[in-house]
Amino acid sequence: MLKHFLVVIIAIAAFGFLYGIYNYNVEIESNACQMTYMFAPPQFSRINFDANAKFPHYGLYYYNEGRMPIDVHTTEFKGAPVIFVPGNGGSYKQVRSMASVALTKARDSATGIHLDYYTIDYNEELSALYGDYLERQTLFLKTCMKIVLKLYKNTEHVGKIVLIGHSMGAVISQAVLRDPEFAEYINTIISISSPINKPILILDEKIDTFYKSINKNVSVCRSSLKLNKNSNFCCATCNRLLLSNHTNHVGHYLKNVLLITIGGGNRDLLVPPAFTMSKFSDIHAMTMSIPKVWLSCDHLSVVWCLQLVQVINRYMFDISASDKQTFVYFIKDRRRREQTALNHFVKSNEMQLKEIDIEQEGKHNSVWREDTLKVFSKAFKEGSRSNFIQLIPLRKHKKHTKLYIDVTQLEFGDFLFGCTVKPNVNENLFCQNKVSLSHHFQLLPSMKNKMRSVAILDINNLKNTYVNWTHVGLFARASRKPKLYNIDIHNPAERNIVFKLPRWSTFQKIILVNETKQGTLYYKLSILGVEETFPTIELRIVPLSCMGDLNSIIIKMCIPWAPGFTKYQIIRDPSAEVFYVNVPVSSPIGYNSSMNPISLEIYLDPLCRYQISYKFSIVTTMSRVAQQFLHWLPSHLTAVILIILKNQISQLHEESSTKGVRPYYGYFQYASLYLITGCRVLSKFLTQRDGNESGRGLSIYPAVIIHSTAIVLSILLVFSVWTIVILNAYGLSKLINWFLLKSVLLPIADTFPILFAAFMISLAIKTCGAVALTVTCVLYLLLHYKSWIGPISTSNCSRHIFLKCFMAFESAEENLFFPNWLQNRIVTYLYGRCSLHYLLSRGIV
């Protein structure tokens, strides 16, 4: 019974894994990036310098636009210098989107601020696959930094460079920080979709050594991110804080270098989100969480995605200044650069609106309105000719302690405040003790360029802090633009729902909210149990009825132990789209996820009623297992084949007849699952973990799934090869014979073994050891074949050898499971040309 159960488990796990590979390569969210266009032909002007002879395959270029190329050595550069460092197989021409947007922005700017973009040509080397490139590329980047700074010798201010690294280019940029001399030339490093913390694959020792060298040298100068069991980056105040990665020593050379890391999100299949955050980062953000981007980018589109390119350039323009000679430089004030980076990459401060004097503004051309309803809205479809002041009382609703304000098209002159409202002698209302609350507004993703801003206020907290307050007010300045605001005062106990991750065996839908009330704007879901990176929940928000056109839903997901991994998603068609809940980074060991659960904030359309439900998504879970653990498959497949070989050798040693050498023996095994399970359990106790690592030990599920897939693939692979050999043996024999006649290495290997060994050693040094071993194995296999085929084809006793083989085969014929047609093909192959007449005389063929 156990045997049959394990066979079923192996088959289901293998099928699920293979389907997961198909699903994560096919079912990818659409690319919402806007294309970047250039309005003039791009020009890449090569900068020649003495060190070019040392790096003949590399180059440094200056980007400009126009039909006439410029002479770099005679041009006076006045912009702030930016160097783009391409990644694995990347081209220096990938800079054109960022540089073109910067040129356009500079032409439209009245301040004279502009950027000079330089780009490096690494000859499209595959630096992620071969470690020898990394140190050489780092040395060339240092040389380029010196050359670029020499172009600005006429100014005293330019002494810092911004490095923008894509993919492995960011790793190269971070490697420069190991050298104090060149680290002082760096103002900011911006890493884009880079495996900056650890390599995706370690294909040679030098890649691992390069990463360890960076971690060892940088860790001396900078503190790293350390999480504890109560770390929570989802609180309102934590989003404004950095990762506490200031330098360990105030006077150290890295104290002014800002490191910003950006990840592409779910569309980036080459670099998973967990690899994009450096433990030395000052700020980390995914493209789905960056204000005004709010979408996922694949590994290549991240360098030309207009929404992201604009944000990066806005940041660099905001940290630039110019001197009296109009030379532009990057400011040195770290605090200002930090706040600017937070504003652009974490939480926009555009909603910190200008404060209004309500007492003065409210006297002239203003409409005051007070509503005691819990849910209401106000629309100005054609704008408003007068100022509008909406007052919301704080003491009317004792149980409803959360105030949700949703404003569409919030303008700079609008204002959120709290105050004490009193009537004057004319029975008109006026405010006292006014305090701004506009900082509570946050931007949400929106469609059709309709900016949506929301503020969530705790009424009890306001009443306890400001005892005399009676109202919260929203001041909307007179404007011709259409405007809409919705108010939802609710009991948080009714809108906050907590649930756990379902079991893998749970496939039915679980309803959280059967039907929302009309006018409901906000729900908050807290999810427990999602602590590893592959389990996925499928959340559905289905509209039941609407009073108008169906509008989009916005979902915000925050992971408390992962700073910068907040995810926004617009559900444009709620009846057809779903939201998948999973985490990019495993929670730390011992993390208190019950006190700090994953939070989902759902922003609904008040004109609709919805049903909210969830279930365990086995398809997406398998897709994430395939994406994250596919590189385990070769090692598991090798282990399975070795176990099968061991089983066959043991059986051959024990059996005295030829029954034990059946080709299918040993492949249908499941005992290796016990070994894998035991090793996985022991690894949690025996493996020493780095204290800085945030991930927990993986569960048993991925190992069982991968190993089950390896068992099934080994059966399919070996039997496919074995069948091909049987059905095409004659053609394979012809091919081998032709290779034996044409091969030059075989006579050398047979006659001069020392010369052959020297050739293989040189091949290993020039390429790699695996290539030399593979060539050696193939050649020696052919030598053995040659040593057997010669005597059999020329000896007078070959007919007797084949006759004995056929008699042995004929005696075992009843024990084989092959059909008659396949037996005939096997007989034909065994006898070949020298026994053809014998077979005809027996009437077999």
N, C-alpha and C positions, 0 to 999 in steps of 0.2 A: 504493500500500500504506500509506504514511504517513497519507494522507487518511482512509482507512477506519479505521485504528487510532485516530486522534484523535477521529473521530466516536464510536467505541465508548467511548473514555475519557470524553468529554464527557457522553454519555448515562448512563453508570454513575455518574459523579460527581454529576450533577444528581439522579438518582433516589435515590442514597444520602443526599444533603443533605436532600431533601424528606422522605424517610422519617425522617431524624434529627429534623427539626422535629416530626413526629408523635410520635416515640418519647419525646422528652424532655418533651413536654407530657402524655403519657398514662401512660407507664411510670415513675411516681414512687413512691418508697418510701412505705409507709403512715405516717400521722401517729400517732406513739405518745405524743403529749403528753396529759397528764391535764388535764381542765377545771378551772378555778378557780371556786369557788362562793362567793357572798356570803350571809351568814346574816341580813342585814337590808337594807332598801332603801337603795341608794346615794344620797347627797346631794351635790350640787355647789353649794357656796355661792359666789356671785360676790363678788369683792373690788373695790369701787369706789374709784377714786382719780382725781386731777386729770388725769393723762395719758390717761385713757380718751377724752377728747375728741379727742386727737391720733391715737388709734388706734381709731376707732369700730367697726371690724369685728373687733377682737381682744378677748380677755378673759382674766382670771386667776381661777381657782377654787380653793377649798379642798375636799378630799374628806373626807367623813364618812359614817357609816352610822347609820340610824335613821329613824323616821317623822317626827320633828320637825326642821326645818332650824334651823341655828344662825346667830346674828348674828356675823359675823366680826369686826366692829369693836368689839364689847364682850367678846369671849371672850379669855381669857388662854391663850396657847399656850405649852406647856412641852416639846414634842417637838423632836427634831432635824429641821430643815427639809430637805425633798427637793422638787425641782421636776422635773416630767415635761414634756419638750419633744416634742410629736408631730412626725411627719415629713411627707412628701409626701402630701397629701390625707388626713392623719391627723386623728382626732378627739381632743379633750381627754378624752373619756370612756374612752379606752384605758388610762387610769391605774388603773381600778377594780380590776383583778386584783392588781396589785402592792400597791396601797394596802389592799385588803381583807385580803390575807395578812398585811401588817404590823400591821393592827389586831387580827387574831386572835392573832398572836404576842405582841403587847403585853399583851393581856388574860390570856394564860397565863403571862406572865413575872412572876417575883417580884422582879425588880430594879427595876422601875419604868421601864425603858427603853422608849421608844416614839418613833415617827416621825410627823411632820406632812407629809402629801403635798399638794403644790400642783400644779396642772396648767394649761397654757396653751392657750387656744383661738385657733388661727390661721385660723379660718373655713375649714378644710380646703383651704387654698390648695395648688396644685400647684407647690411650690417647686423640685422637681427638673426642671421643664420650663420655668420662666420665671425668669430671674435677678433681675428687679426685686424679687421678694418677699424675697430672702435678706437684704439689708442692713436692710430694714424689720423683718423678724422678729428679727434680731439686736438691733436697737435696742429693740424691745419686751421682749425677754428681759432686757436690762440693766435696764430700768425695773422689771420684775417682781422682779428680785433685790433692788433697793432697797426696794420696797414690802414684800416678805416679811421682810427683816431689820428693818424698822421695827416689825413686830409683836412682836419680842422685845427691846424696849427696856428691859425690867425685869431683864435678866440681863446679866452681863458676858462670859459664856463663849460665847454663841451669836454667832459671827461668820463662820461658814463654812457653805456650802450644798453639797449633793450634787446634781449635775445628771444626770438619766437621759434620754438622747436616743435616740429611735427613728428609724431611717432618716435623713432630712435634718435631723431635730431634733438629732442628735449633731453634724452639721456646724455648725449654728447655735451649739451649745454650745461647740464648739472655737473658733469665731470670736470668742467673748468673750475668749479668752486674748490677743487682740491688744491689748486695753486694759488697762494695768497697774492702773488704779483698780478695775476689776471682777474682774480675775483673782485679786486677793487675797481676794475673797469666796468663792472656790471651794475646796472641800476635795477633791473627787473628781469626775471626769466618767466616767460609764459609758455607753459607746456600744453600741447594740444593733442589729445588722443594718444598718449604715450604710455608704454609700460615702464613708467619711471621708477616704480618702487622695486619691482622684481621682473625678471624676463619671462616672457610667455613660454618659450621653450629653451632649454639649455642643451644645445647641440654640440658644444665643445667647452672645454675647461676655461678658455679665455673669456667667454661671455660671463660665466659665473664669477671669475676673478675680477673682471671689470666692475661689475655691480658691487661686489664686496669691497673693492677699493674705494668706491664712492661713499658707501655707507660708513666705512671705517673713518675716512678723513673728514667727512661732513659732520658726523655725529660728535666729533670733538668740539666743533664750533657752534652747533645748533642743537637745541633740544628737540626731541621727537614727540609725536603725538602719543599719549598714553591714556588709555581708557580704563575706567574702573567700573564696578558693577552698577553704579548709579549715574553714569554719564548720560546726559540727555541733551541732544542738540535740537529738539523740537520745541523747546519752550520759547516764549516770545522774545526774551532777552538774549538767549544763546545765539540766535541768528545774527546778531550784531557783533559777536565776539570772534576774534581770530582763534587759531588753533594753538595759541601759546607757544609758538615756535620761534621766539626771539633767541638771539644768540646767548650762549651760556655765559659769556664774559662781555661786559659792556664795551670794552675797548677792542673787541675782536674785529677782524677784517670782514666778517660776514654780517655784521650788525645792520648794514644798510641795504643788503640784497633782499629783494622781495621775490618770493617764489609762489607763482599762481599756477595751479594745475586745473585743466579742463578735460572732462571726459565726454565722449560722444553719445553714450547711452546704448539702448537696446539694438539700434541699427548697426552699431559697430561690432561686426562679427570677428574681427581680427584681434582687437584689444578689449577684453571685457571691462566693465566699469570698475571692478575692484582693483585692477592694475594701474588705473590712471591717477590715483592719489598717492603722492609721496608722503612718507611720515615726517618729512621736513617741510611740508607745504605750509605757507602762511594762510592761503585761502584755497579751498577746493570747491569746484562747482561742476555739475553736469549740465549739458546744454539744455536739458528739459527743465532746469530750475533757474537758469539765467534770465533775469527780466528782459522782456521784449524778444527773447529767442524762443523758449518754451517748446522745443521740439528736439527730436533725436536725429543725430547725424551719423552717417556711416564713416568709415575710416578715411575715405578720400574726399567726400563732400564737405568735411569739416573745414577744409582750407579754402573753399570757395562759397560756402553757405553765407548768403548776404546778411542774414539776421545776426549771425555770430561775428562775421567780419566787421560789421558796423560797431558792435559793442566793443570789440578789442581796440579798434581805432579811436573810438570815443574816449576810452580809458587813457590811451597814450597821449591824445591831444590834451586831456584834462590834467595830466601830470607834466606838461611841457610849459616852458616860459621862454621869453626872449629878452636879450640884453639891449643896451643902447645901440649896438651895431646891428641889430636885427638878427643876431645869431640865436637859433633856437636850441634849447638844451632841456634835459630831463631834470626835474627838481630833486634835491637830495633829502628833503624832509620826509622821513619814513612815515610819520603819523599821518601826514596828509595823503601820501600814496596809499596807505592802508585804508583810510576812509573812502578814498576815491574808488579803490578796488571793490570794497564792500558795496558801494553804491551801484556799481555797474554789474558785478558778478553775483552778488548775494541778495541784496534787498535794496530796491531803488528808493531813493529819498525824494522822488518827485512829488510824493504826496504830502511832504512837509510844506503845506501851503502857507501863503502869506497871511499873517494875522490881520484881522479886520477889527476896527473899532465899532463894535456892535451898537454902542450908545449913539454914536454919530451917524453911522450908516442906517440904523434902524429908524431914524427920525424922518428921513426924506425918501420918498419913492420906494417904500418897502411894505411888504405884506407879511403880517405875522399870523401864524396859524398854529393852533394847539390841537393835537389829537390824542384821545385816551384809548383808542383801539389798540389791540395787540398786534394786528396785522393790517397794514394799509399801504397804499402807494400813491404816487403823484407823478403825472407825466406832463411834460411841456413839449409837445410834438413840434411846435413851431418856435420854440424859444420863449423867453419871458421878457416883457418890457420893463418890469420892475424887479427889485430885489425881493427874494422870497426867503423867509425865515421860518423853518419848521421846528416847532418845540415839541419835545417828547417828555412827559412827566416821569419822574423817577419813583414816586411813592404811591402810584395807583395800583401796581401789580406786585403783590408781595411774593407769590410763588414763582413768578416769571422773572428771573433774575439775569437773563442774557438778552442783550440788545444787539440785533444784527441790522446793519445799514448797508444797503447795496445801491451804489450810484453809477449810472451810465453817463459817460462824458463829463466827468468831474474836471473842472477847470482851475486855473491857477488862482482865480479870485474867490473860489469857494472855500468854505471854512467850517470845521467841526469844533464845537466848543461845549463847555458845561458852565452853568451859572445859576444864580438865584434870580428868579423872575418875579417882578412885582408890578402892579399897575400904578401908573402915575395919576396926577390929579385929573387928567382927561380920560381916565379909564383905559389908557393905552399901556401895553406891556413894555417893559424895559428890563435889561439885564444888569446884575451886579456881580462882582467877584468872578468875572469871566476868566476861564483858563482854556487854553487850546488843547484839543484832543485830536488834531489832524494827523499826528504821528501814528495813530492807530490804523490809518488807511493803508491798505496794501493793494498793489496791482494784481489783476488776474488776467490770464490769457483771454483774448477776445477774438471774435470773428468780424470781418467787414470793417476793421479799423475803428470799432466802437470800444473805447477804453472803458473797462469795468473795474471799479474800485470798491472794496468792501472794508468794513470796520466792525469788529466784534468787541463789545464792551460788557464788562461785568458790573451790573447795576449795584450789587451789594458792596463791591469794592469801591465804587465811586461814592456811595453814601457814607461809607466808613472813613474814606479819605477826606472828602469834602462834606462836612456835616451840614452846612447851610445850603447846599445845592438843592434845587427843586427840579431842574430840567436839563436835558441835553438838547442842544440845538444844532441845526444844519443851516448854514447861510449859503444861499445860491445867488450869485450875482446876476444881474440882468444880462441876458445874452441872446443872440439870435440862433444859437445852436440848439438843436433838440436835446432834451435832458429827461432822464427818468430815474426816480429813486424808489426803493422798496424798503419797508420797515417790517421786521419780524421780531417781536418780543416773545420769548418762549421759556419754558421750564427746561433747564439743561438735562434733568433726569429723563425727560421724554425724548430728547434728541441724541443723547450719548449712549451708544450701544457697544457692548463688549462681547466678543465671541472668540472661539478657539479655532485653530487650524484643524480641519477634519482629517480623519484617518485616510490612508491610501485606499482602503477598501470601501470608502464612502463615496458613492457616485450620485446620490439623489440630491435634488435642489433643496436648500434650506432657506426658508423665508424669514427675513429679519423684520421687514415692515410690510404688512399686507397692503396698506394703502395710506399714502401721506395725505395730510389735510390741504385744502386749497390755500394758497398763499405761503406755504412752507418754503423757506429759502435755504435752510442749512441743516445738515446732519453730520455728526461726527461718529466714526466707527473706530474702535480700538481692537486690534487683533493680537491674540496671544498665540505663541507656539511656532511662529514663523521665524526661526533662528538660523536656518541654513539657507544656502543660496539657490537650491533647486526646487523645493516644494512651492507650488503655485496655487493660489485661490482665484477662481473666476467669479468676478462680481458683476451682477447684472442689475441695471436700473431701468425698468420697463415702464414707459408712460401708459397709463390706463385711460386717461381722458384729458383733454386740453380745451380751454376756453378760446384759444386763438391758435396762431401758427406755432408749431413745435420748435422750440429753441434748443440750443446746445446746453449740455451739462459740463461743469468743470469739476475735476477731481484732483485733489492735492494729497499726495502721500509723503509722509515724513518718517524716516527711520531714525530712532533716537540715538543709536550708537554709531551712525555714519554721517559725519558732517559733510554737507555739500551734496548729498544724494537725494534731496527733495525732488519729487517728480510731479509735474503738472501735466494733465492730459485733458483735451477737449473731446467730449463725446458728442459728435455732430449728429449722429442718428442713434439715439438711445435704444430704439427698438431692435437694432441690428448689431450694434457694437457692444463689446464687453471690456471690462478693465481687469487686467491681470495683476495680482498682488504677489510680489516676490521681492527678495532683498538682494542687492549686489554684493554685500559683504556680510559674512557670518558674524553673529554676535560674539563678544569676548567670552572666554571661559568664566563661568560664574556670574554672568551678567543677569541682573534682576529684570527680566522682561515682563514679569507680571506687574511691577511698579512702573515700568517704562515701556509700554507696548507700542507697536506700530500704529500710527494714527492716519486715518483717512478722513479728509474733510470734503464733503460733497456739497457743491453749490448748485441748487436746483432752480428750475424755472417756476415762479410763483403761479403761473397760469395753468399748471398741469398737476395732476395727481400721479404718483409713481408707486410701483412695487419694487422693493429692494430685496434681492436674494443673492445667495452665493453657493458655491459647491467646489469640491476639490477638482482641479483640472489635471487629469492624468496625462493628456496630450502635451500640454505646455510644460509639465514637470519633466516628461521624458525628453522634450526638446532642450531644456536647460541642462539635464544630465548629459545629453549628447554634446552640447556646446562646451561644457566645462570639463568633461572627463573623457573626451574622445581620444586624447593623447595617451590615456591608460591602455587603450585597446592593443597596441602592438606588444607590450610587455605581457599582458594577460594571454594573448594568443601564443606567444612564445612559450609561456609556462605550460599552457594546455598541451601544446605539441610535444614538449619534453616529457610531460606526464604520460601521454599516449605512447611515446617511444619507450619509456621505461616499462609500461605495461606489456608491450609487445615483446620486448627483450626478455622480461621475466617469464612470460608465457612460453616463448620459444625455448628457453632454458629448461623449463619444467616438462614440456611435452616431448615425447619420443617420436611421434608421427608428425606428418605435415599439416594436420588439422589446425594446429596452433598458429600457423602463419596465414590465416585468412586475412585478407586486406582490411576487413571491417572490424577486426577484433581490437578492442581497447578504445575505439573512438566514442562509443556511447557510454560515457562515464560521467558521474556526477560527484565522485568522492572529493574532487579538488575544491568543491564548494565549501566543504568542511575546513579545508586548509586555509582558504581565503578568509572565512569567517573568523577562525582562530587568530590569524595574523592581524586582522583589523582590530580585534579586541585587545590583543597584546600591545599593538602599536600605541594605543591610548595611554598605556601604563609605562612603556619602555622608552618612548620617544621624548627627547628633551626639546622643549619649545622655547623659542626666544620670548622674553618677557614683553617685547615691543609688538609682537604679532597679535593682531586683534581677532583672528579667526579661531573658532573652536574645532575640536576634532570631528572629522567627518563621520557620519553615521554609516551603517553597514549597507544601506540601500545602493549607493553608487557602485561599490565593489561587487556586490552580487549581480547587479544588472550588467556591468561590463564583463564580468567573468562568464556569465551565462551567454552573452553574445559571443564571446571568444570560443566557447564550446561549440555553439551552433556553426559559427564561421569555420572552425577547424574541420568539422564534418563536411560542410559544403565544399570547402576549398580542396581538401585532400581527395575526396571522392570525385570532384570535377577534374582535377589533374590526372587522377588514376584512370578515369574513363577516357579522357582525351588521349592518354598514352596508349591505351588498349585499342581504341578505334582508329588511331592515326599512327600506329607503331611503325608501319612500313615507311610512311613519309618522314617520320622523325629519324628513322635509321638512315634514310637517304641524306637528310640534312646533316646528320653527324658525320657520315662518311665524307660528304663534300667538305665539311669544315676540317676534317682530318687531312684531306688532300691539300687544301689551300692554306692551312695554318702554318705560320712560320715559328710560333713560339713552342709548338709541341716538339719538333726535333731538337730545339735548343734545350728544352726542359729535360728531354730524355737523354741527350748526349752530353750536355754541359750543365749539370745541375747547379754548380757554383755560379756560373754566369747568369742562370735563370734566377737564382736567389738574389744576386746583386740587382738584377732588373726589378724584382718585386720590392726590394727595400727602397730603391730610388723612386718607384711609383708611389709607395706609401708616404715618403717624405714630400714629394711634389704635390700629391692630392691629399689622401687621408688613408689611414690603416684599413678602413672598411673596404675601400675599393681594391686594395692589394689582396686582402683576404678573399674577396669574392672572385677575383680573376684567378687566384691560385686554386681555389676549390673547383672552379669550372674546368681549368686545364687538367688538374689531376683526375677529375672525373672522366674526361676524355681520354687521358692516358690509360686508365683502367679499362675503359671500353675498348680502346685499341688493342690492349694486351689480350682481351678475351675474344674479340671478333676475328683476329688473325688466325689463331689455331683452329677456331670452329669452322671458318670458311675454307681453309686450305688442307686440313688434316684428312687423312683417309678414314679416320674413325669418327668423323663428325656425324655420319648417318647413324651410327650406333648410339651416339650421345643423344641425338634427337629422338631416336626410337625409345630409349629408356625414359626420356622426359615425357613422351606422349603416353607410354604405358602407365607411368605414375599419375599423369593427369586423368587417364581413362579410368584408373582404379578409384580415384577420388571424385569422379564425376557425379556420383549420386549424392555426395556430401556438399556440393556447391549449390548456391542459390541462383546462379546465372540462368537466363533463358537460353534456348537452343541456339538462337541466332548469334548471341554474344559468345557462346562456347565455340561456335565455328570460327568466329573472328580471332579468338584467342589461339585456337589450334593453328590457324593460318599464320599468325604471327610467330608462334613457337617454331614452326618448321621452316618457313621461308622457302628460299629457293632450293636448298639442298635436299629437302624432304618432300618436295611437291609430288614427285612420282609415287612415293609411298602412300601418300594421302589419297591420290587418285585410285590406286589399286585397292585401297580399303573402302572406297566409296564414301568417304567422309565429306569431301568437298566436290 
